[in-house]
Amino acid sequence: MAGEKRFSDLQRMLEHAGWRLVRIRGSHHCFAKPGETLLSIPVHQGKVKPYYVRQIEKIIQGD
């Protein structure tokens, strides 16, 4: 099971999978990829909660 991760690690994973950071509003970092729904990730103190880590891993594996 995935645990809390550093945002910088997840950002690198997403960018490698073709996602790009399109905006930051407060603590929410939004990523976009052509043909996909906008992905919004809340980041607090440089970390991402396990729920979001699991969701991101599922999205990347589905690509």
CYANA upper distance limits for C-alpha pairs under 8 A (distance plus 0.5 A):
  1 MET  CA     54 ARG  CA      8.35
  2 ALA  CA     50 PRO  CA      6.42
  2 ALA  CA     53 VAL  CA      6.96
  2 ALA  CA     54 ARG  CA      6.51
  3 GLY  CA     49 LYS  CA      7.75
  3 GLY  CA     50 PRO  CA      5.19
  3 GLY  CA     53 VAL  CA      7.68
  4 GLU  CA     47 LYS  CA      7.07
  4 GLU  CA     48 VAL  CA      6.16
  4 GLU  CA     49 LYS  CA      5.41
  4 GLU  CA     50 PRO  CA      5.21
  4 GLU  CA     53 VAL  CA      7.51
  5 LYS  CA      9 ASP  CA      7.60
  5 LYS  CA     10 LEU  CA      7.75
  5 LYS  CA     47 LYS  CA      6.08
  5 LYS  CA     48 VAL  CA      5.98
  5 LYS  CA     49 LYS  CA      7.57
  5 LYS  CA     50 PRO  CA      7.88
  5 LYS  CA     53 VAL  CA      7.58
  6 ARG  CA     10 LEU  CA      7.23
  6 ARG  CA     46 GLY  CA      6.31
  6 ARG  CA     47 LYS  CA      5.02
  6 ARG  CA     48 VAL  CA      6.72
  7 PHE  CA     11 GLN  CA      6.48
  7 PHE  CA     43 VAL  CA      7.32
  7 PHE  CA     46 GLY  CA      6.05
  7 PHE  CA     47 LYS  CA      5.77
  7 PHE  CA     48 VAL  CA      6.36
  8 SER  CA     12 ARG  CA      6.73
  8 SER  CA     46 GLY  CA      8.13
  9 ASP  CA     13 MET  CA      6.89
 10 LEU  CA     14 LEU  CA      6.63
 10 LEU  CA     53 VAL  CA      8.22
 11 GLN  CA     15 GLU  CA      6.58
 12 ARG  CA     16 HIS  CA      6.60
 13 MET  CA     17 ALA  CA      6.86
 14 LEU  CA     18 GLY  CA      6.98
 14 LEU  CA     19 TRP  CA      5.73
 14 LEU  CA     20 ARG  CA      7.77
 14 LEU  CA     56 ILE  CA      8.49
 14 LEU  CA     60 ILE  CA      7.72
 15 GLU  CA     19 TRP  CA      5.25
 15 GLU  CA     20 ARG  CA      6.11
 17 ALA  CA     60 ILE  CA      7.00
 17 ALA  CA     63 ASP  CA      8.07
 18 GLY  CA     33 LYS  CA      6.96
 19 TRP  CA     31 PHE  CA      6.50
 19 TRP  CA     32 ALA  CA      5.98
 19 TRP  CA     33 LYS  CA      5.34
 20 ARG  CA     31 PHE  CA      5.71
 20 ARG  CA     32 ALA  CA      6.01
 20 ARG  CA     33 LYS  CA      7.11
 21 LEU  CA     29 HIS  CA      7.54
 21 LEU  CA     30 CYS  CA      6.34
 21 LEU  CA     31 PHE  CA      4.89
 21 LEU  CA     32 ALA  CA      7.06
 22 VAL  CA     29 HIS  CA      8.43
 22 VAL  CA     30 CYS  CA      6.31
 22 VAL  CA     31 PHE  CA      6.03
 22 VAL  CA     32 ALA  CA      6.92
 23 ARG  CA     29 HIS  CA      6.64
 23 ARG  CA     30 CYS  CA      5.86
 23 ARG  CA     31 PHE  CA      7.84
 24 ILE  CA     28 HIS  CA      6.21
 24 ILE  CA     29 HIS  CA      5.05
 24 ILE  CA     30 CYS  CA      6.64
 25 ARG  CA     29 HIS  CA      7.12
 27 SER  CA     42 PRO  CA      5.87
 27 SER  CA     43 VAL  CA      5.78
 27 SER  CA     44 HIS  CA      7.01
 28 HIS  CA     40 SER  CA      6.52
 28 HIS  CA     41 ILE  CA      5.82
 28 HIS  CA     42 PRO  CA      4.83
 28 HIS  CA     43 VAL  CA      6.69
 29 HIS  CA     40 SER  CA      6.11
 29 HIS  CA     41 ILE  CA      5.68
 29 HIS  CA     42 PRO  CA      6.82
 29 HIS  CA     43 VAL  CA      7.69
 30 CYS  CA     38 LEU  CA      7.20
 30 CYS  CA     39 LEU  CA      5.99
 30 CYS  CA     40 SER  CA      4.86
 30 CYS  CA     41 ILE  CA      6.82
 31 PHE  CA     38 LEU  CA      6.48
 31 PHE  CA     39 LEU  CA      5.57
 31 PHE  CA     40 SER  CA      6.92
 32 ALA  CA     36 GLU  CA      7.53
 32 ALA  CA     37 THR  CA      7.63
 32 ALA  CA     38 LEU  CA      5.59
 32 ALA  CA     39 LEU  CA      6.86
 33 LYS  CA     37 THR  CA      8.07
 33 LYS  CA     38 LEU  CA      7.91
 41 ILE  CA     48 VAL  CA      8.13
 41 ILE  CA     52 TYR  CA      7.52
 42 PRO  CA     48 VAL  CA      7.24
 43 VAL  CA     47 LYS  CA      6.14
 43 VAL  CA     48 VAL  CA      5.81
 44 HIS  CA     48 VAL  CA      7.24
 48 VAL  CA     52 TYR  CA      7.10
 48 VAL  CA     53 VAL  CA      7.16
 49 LYS  CA     53 VAL  CA      6.92
 50 PRO  CA     54 ARG  CA      6.69
 51 TYR  CA     55 GLN  CA      6.89
 52 TYR  CA     56 ILE  CA      6.56
 53 VAL  CA     57 GLU  CA      6.68
 54 ARG  CA     58 LYS  CA      6.75
 55 GLN  CA     59 ILE  CA      6.75
 56 ILE  CA     60 ILE  CA      6.64
 57 GLU  CA     61 GLN  CA      6.59
 58 LYS  CA     62 GLY  CA      6.64
 59 ILE  CA     63 ASP  CA      7.06
